[in-house]
């Protein structure tokens, strides 16, 4: 497994900041990993509503290390399935397996600072 370059998990989020428009994502030691704003402004693309989903965005960000770990596991399982079970997989399912492997690989690369 590749060496982790991001802040180690677990991450959690809270709304106990000075400004109620912000959520804070922290690591296990309480160090801030991300600040999540609910306000739109000149540096934030306009949305249908005037506020961004602060809680949903903070929850997604705080789950990122766990999702990356799950993707690493899924990639290994998919690669093993492709290698050892090709005769037991129907052509349509094999195509789905190839697409899943490509999608998982791209998401892992992006999470680790690769291609956007």
Steps between C-alpha positions, in 0.01 A plus 500: 500500500623851421616721781226733622576864428177650635414566862433163666145401584266516681357832393183647648303815448329741735322832495662627818682784330479871568297561184175300458544505120803274529558134586844375600648162401769387744732203547519284813725757672258784428717657230294668227499310171237716325264790556166464325301814423123515447498846345531576133714790397714645223749213521232227512303404188133594527257224591124480468469598865708764673660259745715195446422171678758548776407190699489265200830636365668470841374142539636408156839658568530332840426159340771541233778298673259212567373506142857499365580198717185324374593576139849355554340177627243494218772549238693199632186285499406605146854436371498154661159424349623608156808279527358181649138483393483616135340177378224518758405855407256558214612750236255768619610457860867498398446838331339630823799370695743681267302824533488467878874445515566805281263719702647391832853553370420853381341591834802369692741691275301821544484458879877453509567817301507349153301596194194711561 
